[in-house]
Amino acid sequence: MPQSRGIVPEQDVQRIKAALVLRDEAQQQVEQAVADALKAGGSVREVAASTGISTTTVQKYGRAHGWPTDEQRAGWEADRARQDEFAARIEAATAVLALLGEGVDDPATAKEPRA
């Protein structure tokens, strides 16, 4: 006998609810796996490219699960400080060359100093 319109059989309700639980568990596994990949040193772009997940979503999942770590933040700050120091040294060297009359507009095209 066909089911009455609008009434969902209890077995189907239970099957749907069980599937929803599995879906939620799978979602948590995906989010944790993405965060673990980032914590292991993977870049947001590489995780996104490897998985097909958008970079925004990769960042969202990572941040929700403890990424970046304190160690990663410290490393990034140290890298940034080294880059800033290098840029300052290039700028200072360019200024010295300009004062010496060598006038360099682009540090990449600077000539070797004369001995």
DSSP file (Angstrom, degrees, kcal/mol; ACC not computed):
  #  RESIDUE AA STRUCTURE BP1 BP2  ACC     N-H-->O    O-->H-N    N-H-->O    O-->H-N    TCO  KAPPA ALPHA  PHI   PSI    X-CA   Y-CA   Z-CA
    1    1 A M              0   0    0      0, 0.0     0, 0.0     0, 0.0     0, 0.0   0.000 360.0 360.0 360.0 130.5    0.0    0.0    0.0
    2    2 A P        -     0   0    0      0, 0.0     2,-0.1     0, 0.0     3,-0.1  -0.233 360.0-102.6 -63.9 151.1    1.5    3.4   -1.0
    3    3 A Q        -     0   0    0      1,-0.1     2,-0.1     4,-0.0     3,-0.1  -0.441  39.6-102.4 -72.0 145.4    2.5    5.8    1.8
    4    4 A S    >   -     0   0    0      1,-0.1     3,-1.6    -2,-0.1    -1,-0.1  -0.438  48.2 -94.3 -67.1 142.5    0.2    8.8    2.6
    5    5 A R  T 3  S+     0   0    0      1,-0.2    -1,-0.1    -2,-0.1     3,-0.1  -0.329 106.4  16.8 -61.6 134.5    1.4   12.0    1.1
    6    6 A G  T 3  S+     0   0    0      1,-0.2     2,-0.5    -3,-0.1    -1,-0.2   0.213  95.8 110.2  92.3 -15.4    3.5   14.1    3.5
    7    7 A I    <   -     0   0    0     -3,-1.6    -1,-0.2     0, 0.0    -4,-0.0  -0.838  56.3-150.3-100.1 128.1    4.3   11.4    6.0
    8    8 A V        -     0   0    0     -2,-0.5     5,-0.1    -3,-0.1    -3,-0.0  -0.831  25.0-115.7 -95.9 125.7    7.9   10.2    6.1
    9    9 A P    >>  -     0   0    0      0, 0.0     4,-2.0     0, 0.0     3,-0.7  -0.312  21.9-122.5 -59.9 142.8    8.3    6.6    7.1
   10   10 A E  H 3> S+     0   0    0      1,-0.3     4,-2.5     2,-0.2     5,-0.2   0.844 110.6  57.5 -57.9 -37.5   10.2    6.2   10.4
   11   11 A Q  H 3> S+     0   0    0      1,-0.2     4,-1.9     2,-0.2    -1,-0.3   0.871 108.0  47.6 -64.0 -34.9   12.8    4.0    8.9
   12   12 A D  H <> S+     0   0    0     -3,-0.7     4,-2.5     2,-0.2    -2,-0.2   0.881 109.6  53.0 -71.5 -38.2   13.6    6.8    6.3
   13   13 A V  H  X S+     0   0    0     -4,-2.0     4,-2.5     1,-0.2    -2,-0.2   0.938 111.4  46.3 -60.3 -46.4   13.7    9.4    9.1
   14   14 A Q  H  X S+     0   0    0     -4,-2.5     4,-2.3     1,-0.2    -1,-0.2   0.881 111.6  51.3 -64.9 -38.4   16.2    7.3   11.0
   15   15 A R  H  X S+     0   0    0     -4,-1.9     4,-2.1    -5,-0.2    -1,-0.2   0.909 111.0  48.2 -64.7 -42.0   18.3    6.7    7.9
   16   16 A I  H  X S+     0   0    0     -4,-2.5     4,-2.3     2,-0.2    -2,-0.2   0.923 111.8  49.4 -63.8 -45.3   18.4   10.4    7.1
   17   17 A K  H  X S+     0   0    0     -4,-2.5     4,-1.9     1,-0.2    -2,-0.2   0.901 110.8  49.7 -62.7 -40.9   19.4   11.3   10.7
   18   18 A A  H  X S+     0   0    0     -4,-2.3     4,-2.1     1,-0.2    -1,-0.2   0.903 110.5  50.7 -64.0 -40.4   22.2    8.6   10.7
   19   19 A A  H  X S+     0   0    0     -4,-2.1     4,-2.5     1,-0.2    -2,-0.2   0.874 107.5  53.8 -65.4 -37.3   23.5   10.0    7.3
   20   20 A L  H  X S+     0   0    0     -4,-2.3     4,-2.4     2,-0.2    -1,-0.2   0.892 107.3  50.6 -64.4 -39.2   23.5   13.6    8.8
   21   21 A V  H  X S+     0   0    0     -4,-1.9     4,-2.3     2,-0.2    -2,-0.2   0.933 111.5  48.2 -62.9 -45.5   25.6   12.4   11.7
   22   22 A L  H  X S+     0   0    0     -4,-2.1     4,-2.6     1,-0.2    -2,-0.2   0.895 110.3  52.3 -61.6 -40.5   28.1   10.7    9.3
   23   23 A R  H  X S+     0   0    0     -4,-2.5     4,-2.4     2,-0.2    -1,-0.2   0.921 109.7  48.3 -61.8 -44.1   28.2   13.9    7.2
   24   24 A D  H  X S+     0   0    0     -4,-2.4     4,-2.1     2,-0.2    -2,-0.2   0.900 112.0  49.4 -64.0 -40.7   29.0   16.0   10.2
   25   25 A E  H  X S+     0   0    0     -4,-2.3     4,-2.0     2,-0.2    -2,-0.2   0.911 111.4  49.2 -64.0 -42.1   31.8   13.6   11.3
   26   26 A A  H  X S+     0   0    0     -4,-2.6     4,-2.4     2,-0.2    -2,-0.2   0.896 109.1  53.0 -64.4 -39.7   33.2   13.6    7.7
   27   27 A Q  H  X S+     0   0    0     -4,-2.4     4,-2.6     1,-0.2    -1,-0.2   0.914 108.6  49.5 -61.6 -43.4   33.2   17.4    7.7
   28   28 A Q  H  X S+     0   0    0     -4,-2.1     4,-2.5     1,-0.2    -1,-0.2   0.883 110.0  51.5 -63.4 -38.0   35.1   17.5   11.0
   29   29 A Q  H  X S+     0   0    0     -4,-2.0     4,-2.5     2,-0.2    -2,-0.2   0.905 110.2  48.8 -65.5 -40.7   37.6   15.1    9.6
   30   30 A V  H  X S+     0   0    0     -4,-2.4     4,-2.4     2,-0.2    -2,-0.2   0.950 112.6  47.5 -62.6 -49.2   38.1   17.3    6.5
   31   31 A E  H  X S+     0   0    0     -4,-2.6     4,-2.3     1,-0.2    -2,-0.2   0.912 114.1  46.8 -59.8 -44.0   38.5   20.4    8.6
   32   32 A Q  H  X S+     0   0    0     -4,-2.5     4,-2.7     1,-0.2    -1,-0.2   0.893 111.0  51.8 -67.0 -39.8   41.0   18.7   10.9
   33   33 A A  H  X S+     0   0    0     -4,-2.5     4,-2.1     2,-0.2    -1,-0.2   0.899 110.4  48.8 -64.0 -40.1   43.0   17.2    8.0
   34   34 A V  H  X S+     0   0    0     -4,-2.4     4,-2.0     2,-0.2    -2,-0.2   0.939 112.8  47.5 -63.4 -47.2   43.3   20.7    6.3
   35   35 A A  H  X S+     0   0    0     -4,-2.3     4,-2.7     1,-0.2    -2,-0.2   0.901 110.7  52.0 -62.2 -40.6   44.4   22.2    9.6
   36   36 A D  H  X S+     0   0    0     -4,-2.7     4,-1.8     1,-0.2    -1,-0.2   0.892 107.9  51.9 -63.0 -39.4   47.0   19.4   10.1
   37   37 A A  H  <>S+     0   0    0     -4,-2.1     5,-2.4     2,-0.2    -1,-0.2   0.898 112.1  46.2 -64.0 -39.7   48.4   20.0    6.6
   38   38 A L  H ><5S+     0   0    0     -4,-2.0     3,-1.6     1,-0.2    -2,-0.2   0.914 111.5  50.7 -68.1 -42.9   48.8   23.7    7.4
   39   39 A K  H 3<5S+     0   0    0     -4,-2.7    -1,-0.2     1,-0.3    -2,-0.2   0.808 104.1  59.6 -64.8 -28.9   50.4   23.0   10.8
   40   40 A A  T 3<5S-     0   0    0     -4,-1.8    -1,-0.3    -5,-0.2    -2,-0.2   0.505 131.7 -92.0 -78.3  -3.0   52.8   20.6    9.1
   41   41 A G  T < 5S+     0   0    0     -3,-1.6    -3,-0.2     1,-0.3    -2,-0.1   0.395  76.6 145.5 111.4  -2.6   54.0   23.5    6.9
   42   42 A G      < -     0   0    0     -5,-2.4    -1,-0.3    -6,-0.2     2,-0.2  -0.394  48.2-120.6 -65.7 144.1   51.8   23.2    3.9
   43   43 A S     >  -     0   0    0      1,-0.1     4,-2.6    -2,-0.1     5,-0.3  -0.514  16.2-118.4 -83.8 156.6   50.9   26.6    2.3
   44   44 A V  H  > S+     0   0    0      1,-0.2     4,-2.5     2,-0.2     5,-0.2   0.918 115.7  50.3 -57.4 -44.6   47.3   27.7    2.0
   45   45 A R  H  > S+     0   0    0      1,-0.2     4,-2.8     2,-0.2    -1,-0.2   0.903 111.3  47.2 -63.3 -41.9   47.7   27.8   -1.8
   46   46 A E  H  > S+     0   0    0      2,-0.2     4,-2.5     1,-0.2    -1,-0.2   0.910 112.2  49.0 -68.4 -41.6   49.2   24.3   -2.0
   47   47 A V  H  X S+     0   0    0     -4,-2.6     4,-1.6     2,-0.2     6,-0.4   0.929 114.6  46.9 -61.8 -43.5   46.5   22.8    0.2
   48   48 A A  H  X S+     0   0    0     -4,-2.5     4,-2.6    -5,-0.3     5,-0.4   0.938 113.9  46.5 -63.4 -46.8   43.9   24.5   -1.9
   49   49 A A  H  < S+     0   0    0     -4,-2.8    -1,-0.2     1,-0.2    -2,-0.2   0.868 114.0  48.7 -64.6 -36.5   45.4   23.4   -5.2
   50   50 A S  H  < S+     0   0    0     -4,-2.5    -1,-0.2    -5,-0.2    -2,-0.2   0.790 123.9  28.8 -73.8 -28.0   45.9   19.8   -4.0
   51   51 A T  H  < S-     0   0    0     -4,-1.6    -2,-0.2     2,-0.2    -1,-0.2   0.640  97.3-121.1-110.7 -18.1   42.3   19.4   -2.7
   52   52 A G     <  +     0   0    0     -4,-2.6     2,-0.3     1,-0.3    -3,-0.1   0.536  68.6 134.0  83.3   5.2   40.1   21.7   -4.7
   53   53 A I        -     0   0    0     -5,-0.4    -1,-0.3    -6,-0.4    -2,-0.2  -0.711  63.6-105.6 -86.9 140.2   39.1   23.6   -1.6
   54   54 A S     >  -     0   0    0     -2,-0.3     4,-2.5     1,-0.1     5,-0.2  -0.244  22.4-118.5 -65.1 154.3   39.2   27.4   -1.9
   55   55 A T  H  > S+     0   0    0      1,-0.2     4,-2.4     2,-0.2     5,-0.2   0.864 115.3  55.0 -61.4 -35.9   42.0   29.3   -0.2
   56   56 A T  H  > S+     0   0    0      2,-0.2     4,-2.3     1,-0.2    -1,-0.2   0.920 110.2  45.2 -62.9 -43.5   39.4   31.1    1.9
   57   57 A T  H  > S+     0   0    0      2,-0.2     4,-2.9     1,-0.2     5,-0.3   0.886 110.0  54.6 -69.4 -38.5   37.9   27.9    3.1
   58   58 A V  H  X S+     0   0    0     -4,-2.5     4,-2.5     1,-0.2    -2,-0.2   0.939 111.3  45.5 -58.5 -46.7   41.4   26.4    3.8
   59   59 A Q  H  X S+     0   0    0     -4,-2.4     4,-2.9     2,-0.2     5,-0.2   0.915 112.1  51.9 -62.7 -42.6   42.2   29.4    5.9
   60   60 A K  H  X S+     0   0    0     -4,-2.3     4,-1.9     1,-0.2    -2,-0.2   0.932 112.5  44.3 -60.4 -47.4   38.9   29.2    7.7
   61   61 A Y  H  X S+     0   0    0     -4,-2.9     4,-0.8     2,-0.2    -1,-0.2   0.914 114.2  50.8 -64.6 -42.3   39.3   25.5    8.5
   62   62 A G  H ><>S+     0   0    0     -4,-2.5     5,-2.3    -5,-0.3     3,-1.2   0.946 111.1  46.5 -60.7 -49.4   42.9   26.1    9.6
   63   63 A R  H ><5S+     0   0    0     -4,-2.9     3,-1.0     1,-0.3    -1,-0.2   0.842 107.9  57.5 -63.7 -33.2   42.1   29.0   11.9
   64   64 A A  H 3<5S+     0   0    0     -4,-1.9    -1,-0.3    -5,-0.2    -2,-0.2   0.690 112.1  42.9 -69.7 -16.8   39.2   27.0   13.4
   65   65 A H  T <<5S-     0   0    0     -3,-1.2    -1,-0.2    -4,-0.8    -2,-0.2  -0.062 129.5 -78.6-126.7  33.6   41.6   24.2   14.4
   66   66 A G  T < 5 +     0   0    0     -3,-1.0    -3,-0.2     1,-0.3    -2,-0.1   0.666  69.7 171.0  89.7  18.1   44.7   26.0   15.8
   67   67 A W      < +     0   0    0     -5,-2.3    -1,-0.3    -6,-0.1    -2,-0.1  -0.895  56.2  40.0-108.0 142.2   46.6   27.2   12.8
   68   68 A P  S    S-     0   0    0      0, 0.0    -1,-0.1     0, 0.0   -29,-0.1   0.603  87.0-145.2 -76.8 153.7   48.9   29.0   12.6
   69   69 A T     >  -     0   0    0     -2,-0.1     4,-2.4     1,-0.1     5,-0.2  -0.322  26.5-106.3 -76.3 166.2   50.7   27.7   15.7
   70   70 A D  H  > S+     0   0    0      1,-0.2     4,-2.4     2,-0.2     5,-0.2   0.889 122.9  53.1 -60.0 -38.6   52.7   30.0   17.9
   71   71 A E  H  > S+     0   0    0      2,-0.2     4,-2.4     1,-0.2    -1,-0.2   0.911 108.5  49.2 -63.9 -42.0   55.9   28.5   16.5
   72   72 A Q  H  > S+     0   0    0      2,-0.2     4,-2.6     1,-0.2    -2,-0.2   0.921 110.5  50.3 -63.8 -42.9   54.7   29.3   12.9
   73   73 A R  H  X S+     0   0    0     -4,-2.4     4,-2.5     1,-0.2    -2,-0.2   0.926 111.0  49.1 -59.7 -44.3   53.8   32.8   13.9
   74   74 A A  H  X S+     0   0    0     -4,-2.4     4,-2.2     1,-0.2    -1,-0.2   0.902 111.5  49.5 -63.2 -41.0   57.3   33.3   15.4
   75   75 A G  H  X S+     0   0    0     -4,-2.4     4,-2.5     2,-0.2    -1,-0.2   0.905 110.6  49.5 -64.0 -41.9   58.9   31.9   12.3
   76   76 A W  H  X S+     0   0    0     -4,-2.6     4,-2.6     2,-0.2    -2,-0.2   0.911 110.8  50.1 -63.8 -41.8   57.0   34.2   10.0
   77   77 A E  H  X S+     0   0    0     -4,-2.5     4,-2.3     1,-0.2    -1,-0.2   0.897 110.9  49.6 -64.0 -39.4   57.8   37.2   12.2
   78   78 A A  H  X S+     0   0    0     -4,-2.2     4,-2.3     2,-0.2    -2,-0.2   0.910 111.2  49.2 -65.5 -41.9   61.5   36.2   12.1
   79   79 A D  H  X S+     0   0    0     -4,-2.5     4,-2.4     2,-0.2    -2,-0.2   0.922 111.4  49.4 -61.3 -44.1   61.4   35.8    8.3
   80   80 A R  H  X S+     0   0    0     -4,-2.6     4,-2.6     1,-0.2    -2,-0.2   0.898 110.0  51.0 -62.9 -40.7   59.7   39.2    7.9
   81   81 A A  H  X S+     0   0    0     -4,-2.3     4,-2.5     2,-0.2    -1,-0.2   0.910 110.3  49.3 -64.1 -42.1   62.3   40.8   10.2
   82   82 A R  H  X S+     0   0    0     -4,-2.3     4,-2.5     2,-0.2    -2,-0.2   0.909 112.3  48.2 -63.3 -41.3   65.1   39.3    8.0
   83   83 A Q  H  X S+     0   0    0     -4,-2.4     4,-2.6     2,-0.2    -2,-0.2   0.910 111.7  49.4 -65.3 -41.7   63.5   40.6    4.9
   84   84 A D  H  X S+     0   0    0     -4,-2.6     4,-2.2     2,-0.2    -2,-0.2   0.907 111.6  49.1 -63.5 -41.1   63.0   44.0    6.3
   85   85 A E  H  X S+     0   0    0     -4,-2.5     4,-2.2     2,-0.2    -2,-0.2   0.917 111.7  48.8 -64.2 -43.1   66.6   44.1    7.4
   86   86 A F  H  X S+     0   0    0     -4,-2.5     4,-2.4     1,-0.2    -2,-0.2   0.923 111.2  49.7 -62.9 -44.3   67.8   43.0    3.9
   87   87 A A  H  X S+     0   0    0     -4,-2.6     4,-2.4     1,-0.2    -1,-0.2   0.891 110.4  50.9 -61.7 -39.5   65.6   45.7    2.3
   88   88 A A  H  X S+     0   0    0     -4,-2.2     4,-2.5     2,-0.2    -1,-0.2   0.888 109.8  50.0 -65.7 -38.7   67.0   48.3    4.6
   89   89 A R  H  X S+     0   0    0     -4,-2.2     4,-2.6     2,-0.2    -2,-0.2   0.902 111.1  48.7 -66.8 -40.4   70.6   47.3    3.8
   90   90 A I  H  X S+     0   0    0     -4,-2.4     4,-2.5     2,-0.2    -2,-0.2   0.926 112.3  49.1 -63.1 -44.1   69.8   47.4    0.0
   91   91 A E  H  X S+     0   0    0     -4,-2.4     4,-2.1     2,-0.2    -2,-0.2   0.910 112.3  47.8 -62.5 -42.4   68.3   50.9    0.5
   92   92 A A  H  X S+     0   0    0     -4,-2.5     4,-2.3     2,-0.2    -2,-0.2   0.914 112.2  49.2 -65.4 -42.3   71.3   52.1    2.5
   93   93 A A  H  X S+     0   0    0     -4,-2.6     4,-2.4     1,-0.2    -2,-0.2   0.893 110.5  50.8 -64.6 -39.1   73.7   50.7   -0.1
   94   94 A T  H  X S+     0   0    0     -4,-2.5     4,-2.2     2,-0.2    10,-0.4   0.894 109.8  50.5 -64.4 -40.0   71.8   52.4   -2.9
   95   95 A A  H  X S+     0   0    0     -4,-2.1     4,-2.1     2,-0.2    -2,-0.2   0.904 110.0  49.9 -65.2 -41.1   71.9   55.7   -1.0
   96   96 A V  H  X S+     0   0    0     -4,-2.3     4,-1.8     2,-0.2    -2,-0.2   0.927 110.8  49.5 -63.4 -44.5   75.7   55.4   -0.5
   97   97 A L  H  <>S+     0   0    0     -4,-2.4     5,-2.4     1,-0.2     6,-0.9   0.896 109.3  52.1 -60.9 -40.3   76.2   54.6   -4.2
   98   98 A A  H ><5S+     0   0    0     -4,-2.2     3,-1.2     4,-0.3    -1,-0.2   0.903 109.2  50.0 -63.3 -40.0   74.0   57.6   -5.2
   99   99 A L  H 3<5S+     0   0    0     -4,-2.1    -1,-0.2     1,-0.3    -2,-0.2   0.822 106.6  55.6 -67.8 -30.2   76.2   59.8   -2.9
  100  100 A L  T 3<5S-     0   0    0     -4,-1.8    -1,-0.3    -5,-0.2    -2,-0.2   0.440 121.2-108.7 -81.8   1.0   79.3   58.5   -4.5
  101  101 A G  T < 5S+     0   0    0     -3,-1.2    -3,-0.2    -4,-0.2    -2,-0.1   0.531  92.3 113.7  86.4   5.5   78.0   59.6   -7.9
  102  102 A E      < -     0   0    0     -5,-2.4    -4,-0.3    -6,-0.2    -5,-0.1   0.737  59.0-161.7 -80.8 -21.6   77.3   56.1   -9.1
  103  103 A G        -     0   0    0     -6,-0.9     2,-0.6     1,-0.2    -5,-0.1   0.900   8.0-170.4  40.8  92.7   73.6   56.8   -9.1
  104  104 A V        +     0   0    0    -10,-0.4    -1,-0.2     1,-0.1    -6,-0.1  -0.952  16.8 179.8-114.2 120.5   71.7   53.5   -9.2
  105  105 A D  S    S+     0   0    0     -2,-0.6    -1,-0.1     1,-0.3     3,-0.1   0.835  79.5  36.3 -83.1 -35.7   68.0   53.5   -9.8
  106  106 A D    >   -     0   0    0      1,-0.1     3,-2.1   -12,-0.0    -1,-0.3  -0.963  69.1-151.6-123.8 115.3   67.6   49.8   -9.6
  107  107 A P  G >  S+     0   0    0      0, 0.0     3,-1.2     0, 0.0    -1,-0.1   0.773  96.1  65.1 -56.6 -25.5   69.7   47.8   -7.1
  108  108 A A  G 3  S+     0   0    0      1,-0.3    -3,-0.0    -3,-0.1     0, 0.0   0.743 103.7  45.9 -69.4 -21.8   69.4   44.7   -9.4
  109  109 A T  G <  S+     0   0    0     -3,-2.1    -1,-0.3     2,-0.0    -4,-0.1   0.302  83.6 132.6-102.7   9.2   71.4   46.6  -12.1
  110  110 A A    <   -     0   0    0     -3,-1.2     2,-0.2    -4,-0.2    -6,-0.0  -0.315  54.7-125.9 -63.7 141.3   74.1   47.9   -9.7
  111  111 A K        -     0   0    0      1,-0.1    -1,-0.1    -9,-0.1     3,-0.1  -0.496  32.2 -92.6 -82.7 157.0   77.6   47.4  -10.9
  112  112 A E        -     0   0    0     -2,-0.2    -1,-0.1     1,-0.1     3,-0.1  -0.453  51.3-102.8 -63.8 139.1   80.2   45.7   -8.8
  113  113 A P        -     0   0    0      0, 0.0     2,-0.2     0, 0.0    -1,-0.1  -0.360  38.9-107.1 -64.8 146.3   82.1   48.2   -6.6
  114  114 A R              0   0    0      1,-0.1    -3,-0.0    -3,-0.1     0, 0.0  -0.487 360.0 360.0 -74.1 143.5   85.6   49.0   -7.9
  115  115 A A              0   0    0     -2,-0.2    -1,-0.1    -3,-0.1    -3,-0.0   0.457 360.0 360.0 -84.1 360.0   88.5   47.6   -5.9
